Amino acid sequence: MIALLSRIFIKNNSTYTDPVVRRAYGQLTGIVGIVLNVLLFAGKYMAGLLFCGKFLAGTISRSIAVTADAFNNLSDAGSSFITLLGFHFAGKEPDTEHPFGHGRIEYVSGLGVSVLIIVMGAELFRSSLQKVIHPENMEVNAVTITVLVVSILVKIYMAGYNKRYGKRIDSTAMKATATDSLSDCIATSVVLLSMLLYSIGGINLDGWSGLVVAVFILMAGVTSARDTLSPLLGEAPDMEFVHDIENTVKSHPMVAGVHDMVIHNYGPGRIMVSLHAEVPGNLDIYTIHDEIDLIERELKSKYHCEVVIHMDPIAVDDKKVMGLRKEVEALVKQMDELLSIHDFRMVEGPTHTNLIFDVVVPQGYPKSDQEVSDEISEMIETKWTNYHAVIKMEKRYI
C-alpha cells in the first residue's frame, strides 16, 4: 500500500536521500499509521471497521489484556501523530535562530513517542497486576478472536513498512515505530494465546498476559528512547559514511591524505562535514584551491551534506621528510595501533632538528595526552639523539 501511495503522491519517490522526498515519506507513513491504529482501536465489527474491535472485545470479554491492548493501539495512533508533526516541523527551512535547520525535531518527536509508550506500559502493568491479585472470569467469543487475529496481521504489515522505509530514508522515528509495531504483534499474540487457553482449558491467565504485554511495551519504549537519545546527545557518525567521504576525497590525485574529519548531525539530511586534506606544498595555491572547491561540490552533490575542507601543505617532494614521517608513524603504531599522526614537518637547526606533528588519540583513551606525548618523544629521542619531537595532541571525533 505504501509503495502504491508513494507512486501517486510523492514525486521522484525513489530518491530517498532528497530531503523533500524524505519528508514526504515520513508524512505519508505517519498518516497511514494513524489511520490503521485508529481502525484497530475503534472500527465497526462485521462491517470491516475494526475501530471498536479491541476495545469492545475487551469490554465484552471482560479481559484486561484485550482492553489494554486496545488502548495500546490508541497510543500508537498518538505516536504516529507525533511522528507526523515531527516530520512536518523538521522540514522547515533554516532561519536566523536555527541556521542549521530544524531537523533534530524528528529526534525529539521520536523521544516523545518513546515516553508515551513507556507511560502506557507502566499504566498497563499496574492494571494487570490488579487483575492478577483479583482475577475475574472472561467470556471468549468470535468477536474477540477475530479482532485479535486481524490486529496481529495489521501490526506485522506496519512493522514491515516502517522498518523498510525507515532504513531507506534513515529515519530514527520510523525505526522506533517499527520496533513498537513488532512488540505490539508479539504482545497481541500473547493475549490471543491466553484467550484460547481460557476457552479450551479454563485456565485464566488474563492478568498475567496483561503483565507480559506491559513488559513488551516497556521494553519497546526503553529501546526506542535509547535510539532517539543517542543522536540528540551527539553519536558517532556511521563509519561507512566516513569511509565514503575519505575515499571520495582521496580519489583526487592532488590529495595525499585526509585527517581531522568532524561530522555534525543536525538531523536527517542536515549533515555538516569538515576535514583537512593534505596537498602538495610545491604546487600553485590557486590550482589547489580550485581542486578543493571541486571536491566540496562533489561531496555536497553526492552525499547531500555541507562540506568545508582545510588545505594542509606537505613536502611530498622531500624524500628525507617523507622517509622520517614513515619511520615516526611506525614508532607510533608500535606504541598503539589506535594512534595516528599527521601534519608532519621538519625544521632543522644548528644544534638539533624539530620534528613537528599532530598525534590523534581516540576518545576515552586510557592514557592522558601528556603521557602519550612524553612516551612518543622519548621513543624519538632515543632513536635519534639530535631530533626533538614537538607534538600537538588531538582527539578523534569519528
N, C-alpha and C positions, 0 to 999 in steps of 0.2 A: 504493500500500500504506500509506504513512504517513497519507494522508487517511482511509482506512478505519479504521486502528488508532486514530487520534486521535478519531474519532467514537465509537468503542467505549470507550476508556479515559480520555479527557480530557473532563471536564465543562466546559461553556462554551468549547469548543475554538476558537472564533473570536475570543475576547477575548485577543489576543496580548500586550497590554500588562499584563495581570494577572500579577503575579509568580508566583502559583501555577500558572497555565496555562503560563507561560513555562518554569518549571522542569520541568513535566510533558513539554513538547515536547522539552526538552533530554535528559531521561532516555529518552524513547521513541526518539528518533533515535540516541542513543548505543547503546542495546540493539540496534536494527536494524543499526547499523554493525558492532557486534561479531559478530553472527550472520553477516552477509554476508561479512565479511572472513575469518572462521574457515572458512566453507564454501569460499571461494575458495582458502584455503591447503590444507585437508585433506580434503575430501569423498570420496566414492566415485565412481569412474568407472563409467559405464554405468547405475548406479542413480540418478544425478542429483545425488549429493553431490559437489560439486567440491572438497571439502576437501583431498584429497591431490592434486588435479588438477595444480596448477602444480609442486608440489614433486616429485611422481613424474614428471611430464612432463619436468622439468628433469633429473632423475636418469637417466631412460630415454634422453633425447636427448643427455645429457652437455653441456647448454648452460648456461653460467654466467649468461647473460642471463635465461633462463627461471627457473632456480633462484633467482637474486637477486630477480626479480620476485615469486616466491612468498614469500620472506621479507619483502619489502616489504609484502605483504598481511598477513602476521603482525604486522608493526609497526603497520600501520593498525588492526588489531584492538586492539592495546595502546593506540593513540591514542584510539580510541573509548571504551575502558575508562577512560582518564584523564579524558576529557571527561565521561563519565557520573558519575565521582566528583566532578568539579568542579561540576557542576550540583547534585549532592546536597548538598555542603557549602556551596555558595553560597546555598542556600535556607534555611540555619539562621537561626533568629531572632537578633536582636541580643542581646548580653549585656553585662555590666559592663566587660569588657576590650575589646569591639568594639561600641561603642554605635551605630555606623553599619552594622552587619551584616557579613556575610562575602562580599558579592557579588564582591569582587575575586579570590576564589579561582578564579572562572571564567577570569579572565585568566591566572592562574598556571598553571592546567591547560592552557590554550592554549599557553603558553610551554613547558610540559613536552612537549606533543605536538610542537612545533617542534624542540625539542632532540633528541627521539627520531628524527624524520625526518632531521635533519642527520647524526646518528651513523650511521644506516642508509645514507644516501647515501655517506658517507665510506668505510665498510667495503665497500660495493658497488664504489666507484671503485677501491679497492685490489685487490680480487679480479679485476675486469675488466681492469685494467692487466696483471696477471699472465697473463691469457688472451691479451691482445694480443701479449705478448712470447713466450709459449709456447702457440700455438694447438693445439687438438685437434679431431679430426673429430667431427661430430654425426650423430645419427640422427633424421631428421624422420619423424613418424608422425601418425596421425589423432588420437591422444590429445592430443598437444601442441597441434596446430592448434585442436582443438575447445575445449580448456580456455582457450586464449588468446582466442579469439573470444568465448566466454561471459564471460570476465573483463572484456573491454572493454565489453560491454553492461551488465554489472552496475555497473561503475565510472561509466558515463555516467548511470545511474539514481541512484547515490549522490551524484554531483556535483550533479545536478539538485535532489534533495530537500533536501540540506544547504544549497545556495545559496538555494532558495526559502524554507525555513523559517528559515534564518539571518537573512535580511532581515526576515521577518515579526516575529520575536521579538528582532531586533537582537543576535545572538549572535556575538561575535568568534570563539569556539571553533568554532562550526559553519561560519562562513565560511572559517576556516582548513582545516577538514576538506573543504569543497567544493573549495578550491584544490588540496589534496592529491589528492583523487579524480580531478580533471581531469588533473593531471600524471601520475597513475598510468595513466590511459586513454591518454594520448599515449605514455608510456614503453612500455606493453604493445604498442601498435600498432607501435612501432619494433622490438620483439623479434619480433613476428609477421612483419613485413616481412623481417627478417634470416633467419628460418627459411624463408620462401618462396624467397628468393634463393638460399639454400644448396640447397634441394630442386630448384629449376629449373636453376640455372646452376652449382652447385658453388662459389659464392662464399661464403667463410667470414668473416662479419662479426660473429661471436658476441661476441668481446671488445670490439669497437668499439660494438656495440649495448648491451652492458653499461655502457660508459662513458657513452653517451647517456642511458640510463636513470638512471644515477647523477647526471648533471648535472641532469636534470629533478627528481629527488628533492631534491637540494641546493638548487636554486632555490626549490622549493616550501617547503622548511624555512626558508630565509632570509626569504622573503616573509612566511611565517606568523609567524616570530619578530618581525619588524618591526611587523606589525599588532597583535600582542599586547603588545609592549613599550610601544607608544605610550600606550594607556590606563593602563598601570601607572605610567608616568612622569608622567602628567597632561596629556593632549592637550586642545586647544581644543575647546569644545563645538560640536555641529552648528549651523551658522548658521540653518538652517530652524527648529530648536527655539528658538533665541534670538529670532528674529523672531516666532514664535508667542507666546512669553511676553510680549514687548513689546507686540504688537498686542492681546493679551487684556487686559493691564493698562490700556493707553491707550484701550481701548474704553469704559471707565467715564468719564463726563463730568467727574467730580471730579479726575481725574488729568491734569495738563498735560504731563508728560514723565517719562521713565524714564532712569536712569543708574546707574553703579556696580554693574552686574549682575555677580555672581560665581556660577559654576556648578561645583559639586564633584560628581564622578562616583565614587561608592563601589561601582561595579559596576552591571550592567544592572538597571534598575528601582529603583535606590537613588541618586537624584539630589537634591542639596541646592541650592536657589536662594536667593540673597539679592540684593536690589536696593533702590534708593532711588526713591521715587515723589514727584514734585513735585506739591504740592497747594496750593490757595488758602490764603493765610495769614490771610484775613479771615473764615473760616468757623469754626463751633464745633468744637473739637478732638474732642469725643465723637462728633459726626456723622462727622467724617473717619475717626476710629478704627474706627467700625462699618463704613465703606465698605472700609477696608483689610483688616479681618478677612474681609469678604465676598470680596474679591479673592483672598486667601490660600487660602480654602476652595475657590474656583472653580479655581484653578491646581492644587491638590492633587488634586482630583477629575478634572480634565481631562487632566493630564499625569503623574499618579502620582509627584509629587515633593513634598519638604518645602520650604516657602517661608517666608522671613522678609522682610518689607517695612518699610523705614525711611521715615518721612514727612519730606519736606523742604518747609517752607512757602515760598512765593514770593509776591511782591507783584503779583498778577495785575491788581489794580485801580489800580495806579500806572502811568499811561501813560508818565511820564518814565523810570522804571526799566526798563520793558519795551522802550521805544524805544532806550535806551542798550544794553540787552542785545543787541538785534538788530544794532546797529552794531558792538559788540565782537565778536560772533560772525562778522560779515562780515570784520573785520580778521584774525581768527584763521584763517578759511578762506582768506583771501587769502594768508596765510603758508604754509599747507599744509592741503589738504582732509582729511588724515588726523587732524587735531586737532579737538577739540570742547571746549565749556565747559558748565558747569552751576553750580547754587547761586549764581547772580548776585545780589549785593546792593549797595546804595549807601549809604554813610554820609557825610553832609555835615558839614563842619566850618568854622570861621571863616576858615581860610587855604587849605584845599584839600578835595577830596572823594575819599574812598577808594572805588574800585570793587573789590569783593571777589568773587572767583570761583575755581572749580577748573578746571584745564586737564588734559584726558586725552590722553595720548600712547600710541601702540601699542608693544608690546614690540619691542625691537630697533631703536628709532628712532635714526637716525644722529646726532642732536644730543643733548647732555646736557640734563637737566631745567633746569639753571641757564641754559644758552644759550637754551632756548626761552622761559623766564620773562623773561630780560633783553630778548629781542627783542620780545616782546609788550608789555612795559612801555614800551619805547622808542617803539613804534608808537602806544600810547595817549597817552603824554605829549607826543608830537609833534603829535597831532591835537587834544588838549585840554590846554592848559598847566596848568589848575588841577585836573586829575584825576590821581590816583595809583593805580596798579594794585597790589593785594595778592593775589598768586597762590599757590594751593596746587597742586602738581604731583601727578598720579596716573597710574598705569599702567592700560592696558586689559587685561582678562582674558578677553575673549570675541572 
